[in-house]
Each structure stands twice: as C-alpha cells, then as structure tokens.
Amino acid sequence: MIKHNIKLNYDSMLTAILSFVSCLSISGALVYYFYSLNKIGVIISLILTLILFAGLFFINIKFSAVKPAGIEQNNKTTKKIDFIDFALIVLYLLSLVLNFYLLYAGQTTESIISPWQVVSKWFFFSYGFAGLILLILIIRNYSARHNNAPSSKNFLIFLISAYYFLSFSLAWIVYKIGYGFDPFVHRATMELIDKTGAVDPKPLYYLGQYSLIVITHKLTSVPIVWLDKLLVPLLSAIFLPAILYKTFINWFSSNRFALLLILFLLTLPYSFFIVTAPQNLSYLFLLLIILLGITCVCVTDLILIYLLALTALTIQPIAGLPALLFAILLTIFHSDNIKIKKYSFWLISILTVVILPLIFYFMEKKLNNNLTDFIVLPKIILPNQDNFIFNFIYLYGFNIKLIIAILILAGLYLAYRYKKNCKVLIIYFIMSCALLMSYFLTKKIAFNFLIDYERDNYSLRILLISVFFLLPFILITWRYLLDKLLRQNFQIKIIWSMFLILLLIASIYLSYPRFDSFYNARSYAVSASDINAVRWIEDNKTSEYIVLANQQVSAVALREFGFTRYRKNNIFYYPIPTGGLLYKYYLDMIYKEPSSETMKQAMDLAGVNQGFFVLNKYWHQFPKILAKAKLSAKSWKEIDNGQVYVFKY
C-alpha cells in the first residue's frame, strides 16, 4: 500500500486555498444539483465545504508526522536582498506595470479579430524585457552567495506567478465587452442561477464552475462577470507555478532547475488559460493532478489528487473522467497487491479508451464511417512571407507539433534510461495511449447535433488531454537540456537566454487570436455596435419576435436580457446554439439570399409575427448582402454609421 511516512505540506497557504476551492466547488455542485443555490443552498454548501475541508485537515495531521523527503530543509537565516537584486526587482515590477498599462491603453469595444490589432507593438519589447529581468533574478538566485534561501524562492515564485498572470490577461483586459462566445452563454446561465437559484433542466456538467462563481458572488458581491473573466487566468497564474515548483523539488535530485523550468513552460502556447470556460477550468485541475501525481507517495498526496479529480468531474467530464481514472490508476500503481495491479491496469486502461466515446455515442447514436484525417502528422514548415520577426514566430508556431513530438520522444528515452526514478511515468504513458485510442473512436461519431465546423471539438479535446499526460516527458527533456546548458560558457548561456526570451514572446503572440500575413482567426469580437443593434431591436419591436444574427450579436442578447425569451417549439429568439433550428435560417440569409420567404419560414417555426435580420459590416460579401436585404425587408436601420444594419420583416 501507499506509505504514510511522508508529510504533505498542507500548512502551505496555496495548498490550503486550492483544497478549499475544490471543496467549495464540489459541495456547491452537489447542493445545486439536488436542491438550489438560493440563500439556504449557499449556507448548506458552505457548511458542507467546511466539514469536508476540516476532514482533510485532520487526515493531514494524522499522516504528517515526518518531514517531507526530497525537499531540502534549509534552516539558514535568510540573507538581506542586496542592491542589485533590489534594483532588478523594482525594474521588473515597473515593467509589469508598463505591460498592464499598454494592455489597458489598447482596450476596445470594436469588432476586432485579434488583440494585436489594438495593443501597442511596444508591448512585445516590454514583455520580453520583463522576462529577461525575471530570468536574471532566477539565475542570480542560484548563485552560491544567495544560499537558496526559502524566502527568496517563495518571492521568486510570486514574481513568476505575476508574469504568468500577465501572459494570461490579454483577453479580459483588451476585449472590454468580452472575449469569445461561450463565456457569454455561461455568464447568462450563472446570472439566472443567481436570481432564481437554478435553471431547468439541470445538466450534469459545468456545475462545479457555476457553483464556485455564484457562491463567491453571493458572499462577496463581486459581479459575476468579473469573477468569470478572472477565474481561469488568476487560478492558473497562482497554482501552476506553485505546484510546478513543488513537483520539481520532490522529483529531481536538485532544485537548481525548478524556477527555470517553470518559466520555460510559458514557451508552449497556452490559449486554454486566457479565458474562463468550464473546459479550460477542468484542464487546469487536470494539469495540477498530472503534476502532483509524479511525486505522489503518501495518503495525503493521493487524497488531494482525488479531490482535484472530483472537482474537474463536476466542471467538465471530458477532462474530469480521465482525471478520476488516472487517480484510480495511481492508487493501483502504489498498491502492494500484485494480482490487483495485473488485472486492474488492463481494466482501467480499457475503461479509459471506451468511456468518453460511449458517452458521446449515446449523445449522438450515429456513426461516421470516414476514418481519414485523424491526426495531421507533424512536418517541418518554413515560413517565408513576412519580416524576420514574423518568420521566426511562425517557424516556431507552424512546427510546434513537431517540436513537442521531439521533446516527448526524447523524454521517453530519458525516462527509460533513468527508469529507477521514473517508474510512475508508466501510468502516464498508459493514460496517453488509451486516450489516443479514445480519440480515434470518438472521431467516428458524427455529432450531427453540432454545426459543421464544431463537430471535431470533442475529439480534439480528447487528443489534447492525451498530450497533457505526456507533459512529464517534456519536463524531463527540458531538465536534461538545462543541465547541459548551465555547464556551458558565459557566451553560450547569453545566446540561449536571448533565445528563451524570443520563445516567450512568440508563445504569447501565438496563444491569442491572430490576424496577419500567415493566419486569420476570422472570429470577430462583440462590439458596442452589436449592443446598440440589440437594444434598438428591443426598443422598436411591436410584438414577439425572433432575430437572425451571428454568434456575437446573439451573445449580446444573452448579456443584455439573459435566457428569458423562448418561442414556439422551445426556440430561443436569437440563434443559440449555433446547431439550433434558427441558425440554419441565418446561414441561408447570409450564404444564399436574404429573402422575406426565408424569414417567414423562421417566423412560422417560432410562432411569431415579426422578425429581424442583423448584418455586420465585417461579413464576407457585405455590399452584396446589404443590397439584397434592403430590397426584401419591410424597413431597415443603420447602426453606428453602418457598422451594423438591422432589417425588419
């Protein structure tokens, strides 16, 4: 069985906060599903949270008699920060302030495709400069004269967390109204839960995020919109560096590389941490589980992993189920019963392969026989369309799959070479292979209830999770490379340090939507003109109505009026979801012809006598659609000097 002789550092403030957040999310999800999140429901959730948290605290005391192995106990008196360190810290903090100022200066309510259209180009220099100062601080901390003081390590982790937060913050700062489409849907749902206590029907997913935000809102009065915007970027910035450091100092024989590896992780694009959505929040908990599992050697470690897995399960099962199965596999790995290990490994592996495809199958109940185009095999791509900077960024971006594949293969070799210290990684490899097979099976499901361009979303999420479980092998490779690098002469170290800074800049650029010579994200942001159009429609209606509009305008309707208006056949009065009945009529108006007959069919379906068609200026073939819509509509309204047109039928 798992040994009890290693203490988990539960007196750490961050670990306690993480445990409390998980307890609150789980308790709130249970109370919401079986009852409601009204005042009584919130009180019950808090009581359950405190009971669960207290139970974890007492379990920790019971199994925490010995100091942690593998963590260097340093009882030396912390040295004072010298002048150079103080100057560097001040310079770093000032550069962070400058970076946030540049982002706020670029804040907009226009329909932009990419934040880089409005953020100053000086941001990249300032961001790279901040990364360089942070790198210098980390390297100086490892010098002999600093004695690896614990307090200096904690302070550096805080500085790295601030850099992480900056990296994850462009979307919520630059997009003043909001970024994406899904967050508007989730916020509207949470606003309704806040007002009524529940929505009907209650899903089995998203509850962990909904309950966490709604309960926090009721306790603090912080607006739901701000809690939602900040949740994933802030939690990721706080917990990823701390858990990474905890993992590195327990896993590797020396903590010399820990802080460098944490900074190095930002060279991988991180688009799933820039906006709050249930899937992204569940990814965060899954990654924390993956990291903690590497050095899980005691009961308290395993309990924390199960707690995080259950939290992920209440938020989004696509990540939550693999997280829970991994926790079970980790338990089996540490078991002393050979017979249990022999059969249970196979059982859990098979279950990992089939459980998600089975769930999706019962959602769809129709298979797609097209077995092609499962995985685009990585290949070398050499961009040559722009200046040196963009060519470098896309040389990295276009080949990121190949780079990750090489890092993983090298890590697999190193894990085999040092298998005595990497035994636990066998279950990571098993989980990744099982999820890869699960991806293949899920690709066969048609997902006809989704619009065409969204049908690969579920299978791609499984593929991404499969790659997540290979993260430890990437970390091994990086650790090996850093060990070799730090043995080189000063000039070589300088060259590689500058290369690291360039990778950090390339990574933040690639992590957000882009509109340049190489790539067009095509998805426009919600704008103030969209809001004005939605409000004009509401003010000028004469009866119950429907609106045929794109995703962003529909998101504004949710933002302004919530889930309050349904028509005949349980149809929402704006085209939500995009796989719903109204959206196909909108596509007909855009891609075929904006005709009164198409609008009449949509109105008959919804049982209303009035309909509106919204056309944004940025739409493809806008002049042609505009001319035809003016001829077919009863009347029309120009919004904000032609940014949006509204046609009444």
N, C-alpha and C positions, 0 to 999 in steps of 0.2 A: 504493500500500500504506500501511498504518498507519505513521506517523512514529515514529522512535526517539529523538527529541530531548527527551523529557520524562521526568523521573525520577519513578517511583512511590516514595512514602515508605515503603519496606519496613523501614527501621530503626525505624519506629513499632512499639511493643510490641504494640498491639492488632491491627495488621495481621498481625504475625508469629504471634500466638496464633490468629487466625482462619484463617490458612493452615495452621497445624499441626493445628488441629481438623479442618479439611477433609481434609487428607492422612490423618489417623488414621481418619476415618470411611470414606473410600474404600478404604484399604488393608484395614481390618478387614472391610468388606463383601465384598471380593474373596476374602480368605482364608476367611471364614466360608462363603461360597457354594461354593467349590471344595474346602474342607477342613473345618476346625472351629476353634472358639475355645477349645480346650484350652490348656494351658501352651505347647505348641510353636506352636500357631496364634497366640497372643498375641505370642510372640517374633518370629515371621515378620512379623506385622502391624507391629510396632514397627520392624523393620529396613526394611520397605518404606516406612513413613512417613518415616523418617529419610532414606532415599535420595531419595524424592520431594521432601521439604522442602529437602534440600541442593541438589537440581537447581533448584528455584525460586529459591533464594538466589543461585546462580551466574548464572542467567539475569538476575536483577535487577541484579547487579553489571555484567554485560555491557552492559545497555541503560540504565544510570543514570549517565551522565557529566555531565548538565546538571541544574541545579536546576529544580524544577517551575515552569512558567509559571502565572500566575494566582494564586499564593499569595504574599502579601506577605511579604517577608523582613525581619524586624524584629530588628535586632541591638542594640537599645537595652537597657540594663541594666534588669532588672525592678525596679519600684518596690516598696517595702515596703507591706504592707497597712495602710491607716490604721485608726483606732479604730472608725469607723462600719462599715467593711467587716468588721472582725474581730467586732464585736458582732452584725452581721447573720448572719455565717456560724455563729457559736455558736448564735444563736437558731434558725436553720434546722436545724442538726444536732439540737438539743434537740427541735424539733417533729417531726423524723423519728423520733426515739426514742419520743416520745409516741405517734405514729401506730402504730408497730410494737407498742408496749405495749397499745394499745387493741385491736389485732387479736388479740394473744395472749390478752388478757382475754376475748375473745369466742369463743375456741376451744371446739369442742364435738364430742361423739360422738353427738349426737342426729340423728334423721331430719329435717333441715331442708330447705326448698326453696331458700332464699336466705340468703347470709351476712348480709344486712342484718337478718335476724330476730334475730341474736345480737350483732352488732357495735354498740357504743355510738353513739348519734346524734352524740356529740361528735367522732367520727372525721371527719365531714364538715367541721366547723369547723377542726379541726386540720390536715386535708389541704389545705383552702383556704388556711389561714394559711401553711403551708409553701410552697405555690405562690406566694403573694403575696411572701413574703420572697425566694424564688428569682427572681421577676420583677424585684424591686427590685435585686438583685445584678446581674442581667444588664444592666439599664438603666444602672446606675452604671458598669459595666464599659465601656460605650460612650462615657462622657463623656470629654472631651478630656484631663482630668488623669490618666486611667489609661493613656493611650498604647497601648492594645490590647496589653499585654504578653502574649507567647505563654504564659507560665506561668500567668497568670491565666485565659486561655482554657481551657487544659487542666484547671485546677482546677474551673472552672465546668462543663465537660463532665462531670467526675466528679460534681459535685453534681446535675446534671440526670440522670445515669445512676442515681443513688441515688433520685431522685424517680420515674423510670421503674420501678425495681425495686419500690418501694413500691406503685406502681399495679398491677403485675402479680402481687403477692404474696398477695392476699386468699385465694385458693383453697387454696394449700398451707399457709397458716397456720390459717385458720378451720376447715377441714374436717380434723380431726385424723386420722381414719382414711384419708381420701382423697376426692377430688372426681371426680365423673363415673363412667362405666362403662369406657370404652375403656382408660384408664390401668391399671386392674386387670388387664385381659387382656394388655397389653403387658408389664407387670411380671412376671406369672406366666411369660410366654414367656422373658423375659430371665433370670429365676431358673433356669429349666430349662436354658437355654443355659450359664449359669454352672456348673451342676452336671455336665452331660453333654457340653458342648461344642457341641451342635447340637440342633435339633428337626427332626422329619420330618413332612411334606415341608418343604423349604426354599423360602420364597417369593422372588420377585424384587424384592420391595419391603420396606420397613421395615429392611433390613439395615444401612443407614448409622447409624440411631439405635441399633439393638440393639448393633452392634459398638462404637460410641463409648462407650456406657454400660457394657457388660460389660468391655471392656478397661480403662476407667478404674477400675471397681470392683476388678478383679484387681490393678491396680497400686497403688491407694491404700487398699484395704479399706473405703472409704466404702460404706455399704449401698446397694444398687441402688435401693431405694425413695426414698432422699433424692436420689440423682443424678437419678433420673427426675423427681421433683417439681420440682427446681430448674432443670433443664436449659434449658427454653424461657424461663421468666421471667428467669433470670440472663443467658443469652446475649443475649436481646433487649435487656435493660437495658444491657448492656455495649456491644454493637456498633451498635445502631441510632443512638444519639446521635453516636457517633464517626464512623460512615460518613455520616450526615446532614451533620455539620459539614464533613467532607472534601469532600462533594459541593457544598455551598453555596459554600464559599470558592473552589472551582475554577470553578463555573458562573456565579455572579453577579460583576459588576464590583467589588462592595464586600461585605465580610464583616460589615457592620453589622447585618444582619438574621439572621445564621446561627443564633445561640443562641435568639433569639426564635422562629424558625421551628421549631426542634427542640422547644421547649416547646409550641408551638402544635399540633404533631402529636398530642399527647395529648388534644386536644379531639375527635378522632374515636374512636368506640368501638373497643376492641382485644381483644375476647373471645378471639381466637385466640392471644393471648400469655399467657393466665392459667393454662394447663395444658399439660403436656407430652404431645404425641401426635405421631406421625410427620407427619401432615398439617400441624400447626402449626409443627413444626420446619422443614419444607420451605418453608412460607410465609415464614419468617424469611429463609432463604437466598435465596429468590426476590426478596424486597423489597430485600435488600442488593445483589443483581445489578442490579435496576432502578435503584437509586440510583447505583451505580458506573458503569453504562452511560452515564449522562448526560454524564459528563466523561471517558469512556474515550478516550484519544488516543495511547496507546503500547502496545507489545508486553506490557509487564509488567501494565498495566491489564487487557488482554484475557486474559492467562493467568490472572489472579486470578478473573475472571468465569467462565471455563471451569471452573476448579477448583471454584468455588461451585456452578455448574450441575451438574457431575458429582456433587457431594455431595448436592444436592437430589434428583437422579435416583435415587441409592441409598437415599434415605429414603422418598420417595413420588413415583411417576411423574406423578401428576396435576399437581403443581407442577414436577417435575423436567424433564419433556419440554418444556413451554413455556419453561422457563429455558434449556435447551440450544438449542432452536430460536431463541430470542432472541439467544443468544451467536453463533450462526451468522449470523443476520441482521445483527448488529452488525459482524461481520467483513466481510460483503459491503458494508455501508454505507461502511466505511473503505477499501474496495478502490478502486484506480485504474482497474480494468478495467471499462469502460462496458458491454461485452457481458455480462460476468458479472453485473453489477448488474441489467441489464434482465431477464434470464431467471430469475435465482436468486431475486429478490424475489418473483416470482409463484410459483415452486416452493415456497419456504419458507412463504409465506402459505397456499397450498392445503394443504400438509402440516400446518400448524398447525390448520386447520379440521377436517381429517378424522382425524388420528391418534388423538385420545382417543375420539371416537365409535366408531372401528373397534375399538379395544381393548375398549371396553365392549360393543360388538355381539357380539364373539366370546365375551365372558363370558356374555352373555345369549342371543343368537341368536333374539330375538323382539322385534318392533317394536310399539310402541303408537301407534295412529293418532290419538289425541287430541292435537290441535295447539293447544288453548286453554290459557290461563293460563300462558303462558311467562314473562312479566315483568309484575309489578304496577307500572304506571306511577305515578311519584311524584305525589302530590297534597297540597294543604295540609290539615292536620288540626288543629283547635283543641280541645285537651282542656279539660274543664270539670267535673271530678268530685271534685277534692280541693283542698287548700290551695294557696297561691301557689307554694310551692317545688316541689311535685309537678307542678303545672300547667306551670311553666317547664321542668322536666326533660323532661316528655313532649311539650311543644311542640317541644322540640329533638329528642327521640328519635323521635317519630312522623313528623317531617319531615326526618329525616337523609338519606333518599334524595334528596329534592328539593334539599336544601342541597348535597349532594355533586354532584348533576347541574348545579346553577348554577355551582359552583366549577369544574367541568370545562369547561363551555361557555365561561365567562369565560377560563379558561386556554387553551383552543383559540384564542380570538380574540387573546389576547395573544401566543401563540406565533406566530400568523400575522403579527401586527403587527411583532414583533421576530424575524422568521424567520431573520435572519442569525445570531443567537445560539442559535437553537432548531432548527437543521436536523436534528439527530439525533432529535428527537421524532417525526419522521415514522414511524420504525420502531416507536415505542411505540403510535402510533395504529393502525398496520397490525396489530400483535400483538393489540391490544384488539379490533379489529373481527373479526379472524379467530377469536379465542376466543369472541366473542359468537355468531358463526355456529356454532361448535363446540357452544356451549351449546344452541342451537336443535336441532341434530341429536341431541344426547345426550338431550334431553327426549323424543324419540320412542321411546327404548328403555325397555322395561317394567320391567327389574330385578326380575323375579319371584322371584329368589332372596333378596330382602330383604323384611322386614316392611313393611306399607303405609306407615307414617309415616317410613320411612327411604329410600324409593325416589327422592326428589328430591335426596338428599345429594350424589351425584356431579355432577349437572348444576349444582347451586348452587355447588359448589366451583369449577367452570369459570367461572361468572359472576363470582364473587368475584375470581378471578385476572385476568379481563378488566378489572375495575375497578382492580386493582393497577397494571396497565400505564398507567393514566391518572393515577397519583399525581403525576408531574412537572407535569401541567397544574394540579393543585390547588396545588402548591407555588408555581408562577408567580403564580397569583391571590393567594395569601397574601402573597407577597413584594411584589406591587403594592399591596395593601391596607395592609401595614405601612409602606411608603414614604409613602403618603398620610397615614396616621395619625400618624407621627412628625413630620410637618410641622405638626400642629395645635397649638393652645394647651394649656397645662398642664391645664386643667379637662377638656377633651375626652379627653386621654390618661388621666386618672384614671378617667373613666367607662368607657372601653374596657378599661382594665386590670381593673377590677372585673368587667366582663362576661366577660373571658377566664377569670378565676378561677371564675366561676359555670359556665362551659362545662366547665372541668376537673372540677369536682365532678359536674356532670351526666353527663359522659362515664364517670367511674369507676363511678357508680351504674348506668348503662346497660350497662356491659361485663360485669356479673356477673348471675347469675340473680336474678329479682325476684319478689316476692310482695306486691302492693299493690292499690290500687283500679283500676289500669289494666292490670296484667299479672300472670299467674300462670304461672311457669315449669313447674310440675307435676312436675318431676323431683326426687325426694327423694334425699337423701344416704345413703350407707351409715352405719349406726348401730351402737353397741355391742350393741344388742338383736339385730341381724342376726347379729353374730358369735356371740353366745350361742346363738341358734337353730341355726346351722350346727354348732356344737360339740356341742350337745345331740343333734342327729340322729346325728352320728358316734359319740357315746358310747352311744346307745341302739339302734343298728341290730342286727339279728340275722342278716342275710345281705347279699348285694349288693343295692343299692337305687338308686332314682332319686328326684329331688326336683323337684316342680313349684313354682317360685318366680319372683319378679320379677327384673329385671336386677340390682338392688342386692344381693339375697341371693346370686345366682349369682356376683357379683363377689367376695363374701366367701369363697365356696367356693374360688375361684381363689387368693385371698390366703392362705387357710389351708392348702390342700392341693395347689395347683397343677394342672397338666394331667397327672394321674396315673391317672385312672379313666375308662375308656371301657367301654361296654356293647355288646351285640349291635348290628349294623349301624353300628358305629363312632359310636355315640351317646354324647356326654358326659353324665355323670349329673346335671348341672344344665342348665337351658335356655340353653345357649350354643352358637351365636349365637342372637339373637332370631329370625332367619329359619330356624332349625333345626326339626327334627321335634318335639322335646319342647315347644317354646314354644307351639305351637298348642293343645296339650292344657292347658297352664296357662291360656291365654286362655279356653278352654271352661269350665274350673273357675271362673274369675272372672266371665265375662260371661254364661254360660249357667246352669250349675248345678254346684256341687261334688259330683259323684256318684262312687260307687265304680266304676261302669261306665267312666267316662272315665279314671279312674286305672288300671283293669285294662287298658284298651286301650294306655295308655302303657307299662305294665309289660311287656305282651306284646311290644310293639315293641322294647323294650330288652332283653328276655330276662331279667327279674329277677322275684323273688317278693315284693319289698317296695317300697312307695312312700310318700313323704311329700309333703304339701301345706303350703306356708308362706303364711300370710295376715298382712299388716301392718295395723296399726290405721288407718293413714292412707288405706287404699284406699277408693275410692268404693263406697258401699253396704256398708260393712264389717259392720254389725249383721246385715243380711240374709244375707250370705255366711257369716258366722260361725255363725248358727243352723242353716243347712242343712248346713254342713260337719260340725258336731258330730253330726248325725243319720246322716251317710253314713260317717264314719270309724270305724275299729276303736277308736281311742283318740285323745286329744289332750292337748297340753301348752301351758300358758300361760307365756310368757316375759316377765320384767320387768314384772309387774303388768299384763299384757295389751297390751304394745306389739307383740308378735308372738305368733301362735298357730301351733303345728305339729301337723298331723293325720297320724296313722299309718294306713296301709292295708295 
